[in-house]
Amino acid sequence: MTEAVGWVSSVILVLTIGKQVYKQWREGSSEGVSKWLFVGQISASLGFTVYSWLVSNWVFVVTNAVMLVNGLAGLLIVLHHRRRERRAGGG
């Protein structure tokens, strides 16, 4: 039962953040989203993935590894939108 609570919570977290990243991509805008949010998330997720692996907590290894990929995707989307905005603005 303990593992099930962990896995269900993991799925909820990943889907919630994943939906936000997908929304940014679909809408073609990252207005109001700081790239530093994703830089921080990537750093924390990397650290938590390593820590979770070292203590053999597979729920958190998987969760944080997926969150790391999610953070990278979010950062790339923000950077893509910023670059597009600069080009559209003539700068």
C-alpha angles and dihedrals in degrees: 000000000000092000091048091055089051095048094046090049090048092053091049092051095046093047092048095052092038091055091054093050091047090049091055090051095045094047092045092228138100094181111159093012116117119217086219089068089064094040088056093045092049092050094047094044092050092050093046092047091055092043092048091050091050091053092040096239101152096183089061095039090058095039095050094042090054090045088052090055089045091052092049090050091049092049092048090050092050092048091047091052093047092050091048091049091051091051092047090050092055094247 
